[in-house]
């Protein structure tokens, strides 16, 4: 049974060896994870237990966890979420029973609340509500026009449970899981690398490691034909790049393209530092999405750590509620003390050479209020994630 599972992991380009596979079999044989009673009282293993055991024995580097999760879910079709976040709201309140479609006229008639009114009303609803609601316009529920819940429509609300639909939530009531961008993505084209090379600046540094052919020929000729070898220091790319990448939410639509860019960037620039953020930069960032709340990097520390000679590149779709940029406490995930705009200004002042790369098609930028706000904050230095956009961005950063 587990041999096809092994080949599924190999097909997903996970570096799984036969030795590690045998270790997994030995662990199962020794009962490292205990069996539970099956339907016919025969021994059966919890899928959760097997997941953790197989990941522990087969995956030696946590950067491969995302690939493992996808391969595991593909092999064990219908696998459920392995993390169970405790929710304070009854699940029955959030179970959607119907899909309601509203006409454009009905959508236009729905009024949206301001930030303060929205937060105060949510607090009031949590105190008053005692049962599940669906299809309404007031209570926390599903399928209606209420600003609280999911599965319906409201131009501005708090999404509670369920997947996103209209990209209009200003807060999300859940602990969200993101995955790191894959820096080993195989590029189907070299064009992205070629575009990035416009930023590279080579300098001769270090010991004499490289033959200077022209000077050797010149010196040998001047020395009556006696060989006179001349060496020069090796050329190194001394450009320093600080890459800040938006992850999760609407950025899930752009994962493959951002992974290609990330992979090319790691190849082209020796001095590369990267961090993740969600939607807008606030007082902390992170390097590993699985530990983003356990291993935070203070934004002030990042500003102090790197010199002004670093080129600052943001990668994000800038698609969010304007509150997330302009309002203290506007983050969809936590109560940020200072507005995201404050942190963007601090970063762009600390690193004068900066640019924003946006994977959203440039044709929709004019319809997104948040994109216009970000463009203003980054002094219109926003470029599309296209070959021409990358070339223009790299050309601007070299000035």
C-alpha positions in Angstrom: 0.0 0.0 0.0 2.7 2.5 0.9 4.9 1.9 -2.2 2.6 4.1 -4.4 2.6 6.7 -1.6 6.4 6.7 -1.7 6.3 7.2 -5.5 3.7 10.0 -5.1 6.2 11.9 -2.9 9.0 11.4 -5.4 6.7 12.6 -8.2 6.1 15.7 -6.1 9.9 16.3 -6.2 10.4 15.6 -2.5 13.9 14.3 -1.7 12.7 11.1 -0.1 15.1 8.2 0.0 14.5 4.4 0.3 16.3 4.5 3.6 13.7 7.0 5.0 10.9 4.9 3.6 12.2 1.8 5.4 12.4 3.9 8.6 8.7 4.7 8.2 7.9 1.0 7.8 10.0 0.1 10.8 8.2 2.8 12.9 4.8 1.4 11.9 5.9 -2.1 12.7 7.2 -1.1 16.2 3.9 0.7 16.9 5.2 4.2 17.2 1.7 5.3 16.4 -0.9 3.1 18.1 -3.7 1.4 16.2 -7.3 2.2 16.9 -10.3 -0.2 16.4 -11.5 -0.4 12.8 -15.1 -1.0 11.7 -14.6 -4.8 12.1 -12.5 -4.5 15.2 -9.3 -5.0 13.1 -6.4 -2.7 13.8 -6.5 0.7 12.0 -4.4 3.7 12.2 -5.5 7.3 12.7 -4.8 9.3 9.5 -3.6 12.2 11.6 -1.1 10.0 13.4 0.1 8.6 10.2 0.5 12.1 8.7 2.7 13.3 11.5 4.7 10.1 11.6 5.3 10.0 7.8 6.2 13.7 7.7 8.7 13.2 10.6 10.4 10.2 9.0 10.4 11.3 5.4 10.8 15.0 5.4 14.2 16.3 6.7 13.8 20.0 5.9 10.7 22.0 6.8 10.8 24.0 3.6 9.4 20.8 1.9 6.4 20.6 4.3 4.1 22.3 1.8 5.0 19.9 -1.0 4.5 17.0 1.4 1.1 18.3 2.4 -0.1 18.6 -1.2 1.3 15.1 -2.1 -0.3 13.6 1.0 -3.7 15.1 0.3 -3.4 14.0 -3.4 -2.7 10.4 -2.4 -5.2 10.2 0.5 -8.1 11.8 -1.3 -10.6 13.6 0.9 -8.0 14.2 3.7 -9.3 16.6 6.3 -7.6 19.6 7.8 -5.0 18.3 10.2 -5.1 21.5 12.4 -8.2 22.1 14.4 -8.4 25.7 15.5 -10.8 26.3 18.4 -13.5 28.6 17.3 -15.5 30.7 19.8 -18.6 30.7 17.7 -20.8 27.6 17.3 -20.1 25.8 14.1 -23.8 25.5 13.4 -24.0 29.3 13.1 -21.5 29.2 10.2 -22.9 26.2 8.2 -24.1 27.5 4.9 -27.3 25.8 3.7 -28.0 27.8 0.5 -26.3 30.0 -2.1 -28.1 33.3 -2.6 -27.5 35.4 -5.7 -28.3 39.1 -5.7 -28.9 41.2 -8.7 -26.7 44.3 -9.3 -29.5 46.5 -8.2 -29.9 44.7 -4.9 -26.1 44.8 -4.3 -26.1 48.6 -5.0 -28.9 49.1 -2.5 -26.9 47.6 0.4 -25.2 50.3 2.5 -21.8 49.7 4.0 -20.9 50.6 7.6 -17.9 52.8 8.5 -15.1 51.3 10.5 -16.1 52.3 14.0 -19.8 51.5 13.4 -18.8 48.0 12.0 -16.7 47.1 15.0 -19.2 48.4 17.5 -22.0 46.6 15.8 -20.1 43.3 15.8 -19.5 43.6 19.5 -23.2 44.2 20.0 -24.2 41.2 17.9 -21.9 38.9 19.8 -23.5 39.9 23.0 -27.1 39.6 21.7 -27.1 36.6 19.4 -28.2 33.3 20.8 -28.9 31.1 17.8 -28.0 30.4 14.1 -29.3 32.7 11.3 -29.2 32.4 7.6 -30.2 34.7 4.7 -30.7 37.8 6.9 -29.3 41.3 6.9 -28.5 41.7 10.7 -27.2 38.7 12.6 -24.0 36.7 12.3 -24.9 34.1 9.7 -24.6 32.8 6.1 -26.1 33.5 2.7 -27.5 36.9 3.4 -26.5 40.5 3.3 -25.4 40.9 6.9 -21.9 42.3 7.3 -21.0 39.4 9.7 -20.6 35.8 8.5 -19.9 34.3 5.1 -21.5 33.0 1.9 -23.6 36.1 1.2 -22.8 39.6 0.0 -21.9 42.8 1.7 -19.7 45.6 0.4 -17.8 45.7 3.6 -17.9 43.3 6.5 -16.2 40.8 8.8 -15.9 37.3 7.4 -16.5 34.7 10.0 -16.0 31.1 9.0 -16.1 29.8 5.4 -14.0 30.8 2.4 -13.7 34.3 1.0 -15.9 35.1 -1.9 -16.2 38.8 -2.8 -12.8 40.1 -1.5 -14.6 42.8 0.5 -13.9 41.7 4.1 -12.1 44.2 6.3 -11.5 41.6 9.1 -11.3 37.8 9.1 -12.4 35.8 12.2 -10.0 32.9 12.0 -6.4 31.9 12.4 -5.2 31.7 8.8 -2.5 29.4 7.5 -0.2 30.5 4.6 2.6 28.6 2.9 6.0 29.7 1.9 6.8 30.5 -1.7 8.8 27.7 -3.3 12.3 29.0 -4.1 13.2 25.9 -6.1 10.5 26.4 -8.7 11.7 25.4 -12.1 11.4 28.3 -14.6 9.9 27.6 -17.9 11.7 30.6 -19.3 14.9 32.5 -18.7 13.2 35.9 -19.4 12.6 36.7 -15.8 16.2 36.2 -15.0 17.3 38.3 -17.9 15.0 41.1 -16.8 16.4 41.0 -13.2 20.0 41.1 -14.5 19.5 44.8 -15.3 19.8 45.4 -11.6 23.1 43.5 -11.2 26.2 45.4 -10.6 29.5 43.6 -10.7 32.7 44.7 -8.8 36.1 43.1 -8.5 36.6 42.2 -4.9 38.8 39.8 -2.9 42.0 37.9 -3.8 43.5 37.4 -7.3 41.5 34.4 -8.5 40.8 35.2 -12.1 43.1 35.3 -15.2 43.2 38.7 -16.8 43.7 37.5 -20.4 44.1 41.0 -22.0 46.7 42.2 -19.6 48.5 38.8 -19.8 48.8 39.1 -23.6 49.9 42.7 -23.3 52.5 42.0 -20.7 53.8 38.9 -22.5 54.3 40.9 -25.7 56.1 43.7 -23.8 58.3 41.1 -22.2 59.7 39.8 -25.5 57.4 36.8 -25.6 58.2 35.5 -22.2 54.9 34.5 -20.5 53.9 37.1 -17.9 50.6 35.9 -16.3 48.4 38.6 -14.8 45.7 37.8 -12.3 42.8 40.0 -11.1 40.2 39.7 -8.3 37.1 37.7 -9.3 34.0 39.7 -10.2 31.2 39.5 -7.7 27.6 40.8 -7.9 27.5 43.3 -5.0 23.9 44.4 -5.4 21.9 43.9 -2.1 18.2 43.2 -2.3 15.6 43.3 0.5 12.5 41.4 -0.8 9.2 41.8 1.0 6.4 39.5 -0.2 2.7 39.5 0.4 1.4 36.0 1.0 -2.1 34.5 1.5 -5.6 35.7 0.7 -5.9 37.2 -2.8 -2.2 36.4 -3.4 -3.1 32.7 -3.7 -4.2 33.5 -7.2 -0.6 34.5 -8.1 1.4 31.8 -6.4 3.0 30.3 -9.5 4.1 33.6 -10.9 5.5 34.9 -7.6 7.3 31.6 -7.1 9.0 32.0 -10.5 10.0 35.5 -9.6 11.3 34.4 -6.1 13.3 31.5 -7.6 14.9 33.8 -10.2 15.7 36.4 -7.6 17.4 33.9 -5.3 19.5 32.8 -8.3 20.5 36.2 -9.6 21.3 38.0 -6.3 23.9 36.7 -3.9 23.0 39.3 -1.3 19.3 38.7 -0.9 17.2 39.0 2.3 13.4 38.3 2.2 10.5 38.5 4.6 6.7 37.9 4.3 3.8 40.1 5.2 0.0 39.9 4.6 -1.7 42.6 2.5 0.2 45.5 4.1 3.3 45.8 6.2 2.8 46.5 9.9 5.0 46.3 13.0 6.3 42.8 12.3 7.1 40.4 9.4 8.2 36.8 9.2 10.4 34.3 7.2 8.5 31.1 7.8 4.7 31.0 7.4 4.3 28.0 9.6 5.8 29.9 12.5 4.7 33.4 11.6 3.3 34.2 15.1 6.0 32.3 17.0 9.0 33.8 15.1 8.3 37.4 14.4 10.8 39.9 13.1 10.2 43.5 14.3 9.9 45.9 11.4 12.0 48.4 13.3 14.7 45.9 13.7 14.7 45.1 10.0 15.0 48.8 9.2 17.9 49.2 11.5 19.6 45.9 10.4 20.1 46.7 6.7 21.9 49.7 5.3 20.5 52.2 2.8 22.4 50.5 -0.1 19.8 47.7 -0.1 17.3 47.8 -2.9 13.8 47.4 -1.4 11.3 45.4 -3.5 7.7 44.8 -2.4 5.8 42.0 -4.2 2.0 42.1 -3.6 -1.3 42.7 -5.3 -2.1 45.7 -3.1 -5.7 44.4 -3.0 -7.3 44.9 0.3 -9.7 47.1 2.3 -8.3 50.7 2.4 -8.8 50.4 6.2 -5.9 47.9 6.2 -3.6 50.7 5.0 -5.0 53.8 6.6 -6.7 52.7 9.9 -5.0 51.7 13.2 -6.4 48.3 14.0 -7.3 47.8 10.3 -5.4 44.6 9.8 -7.7 41.6 9.0 -5.7 39.5 11.4 -4.9 41.5 14.5 -5.2 44.9 16.2 -2.3 46.8 14.8 -1.5 49.9 16.8 -0.3 52.0 13.8 -1.6 52.2 10.3 0.1 50.3 7.6 0.7 53.6 5.7 3.0 54.6 8.6 5.2 51.5 8.2 5.3 51.8 4.4 6.6 55.4 4.7 9.2 54.4 7.2 10.5 51.6 5.0 10.6 53.7 1.8 12.4 56.5 3.7 14.9 54.0 5.1 15.6 52.5 1.7 15.5 55.2 -1.0 15.8 52.7 -3.8 12.5 50.9 -3.8 9.8 49.6 -6.1 6.5 47.7 -5.8 5.9 44.7 -8.1 2.2 43.9 -8.6 1.0 40.6 -10.0 -2.5 41.9 -10.6 -3.2 42.7 -14.3 -2.5 46.4 -14.8 -5.9 46.9 -16.4 -7.7 46.4 -13.1 -5.6 48.7 -11.0 -7.8 51.7 -11.7 -10.8 49.8 -10.1 -9.1 49.0 -6.8 -9.1 51.8 -4.3 -6.4 50.2 -2.2 -4.0 50.0 -5.2 -4.4 53.7 -5.8 -3.5 54.3 -2.1 -0.5 52.1 -2.3 0.7 53.7 -5.5 0.6 57.1 -3.8 2.5 55.8 -0.8 5.3 54.4 -3.0 5.5 57.5 -5.1 3.9 55.8 -8.2 6.8 53.2 -8.3 4.5 50.3 -8.9 5.2 48.0 -11.8 3.2 45.0 -13.2 4.7 41.5 -12.9 5.4 41.3 -16.6 8.8 41.2 -18.4 8.5 44.9 -19.4 7.3 45.8 -15.9 10.3 44.0 -14.3 12.7 45.7 -16.8 11.3 49.1 -16.0 11.5 48.4 -12.2 15.1 47.2 -12.4 16.1 50.2 -14.6 14.5 52.6 -12.1 16.4 50.9 -9.2 19.7 51.4 -10.9 19.4 55.1 -11.3 
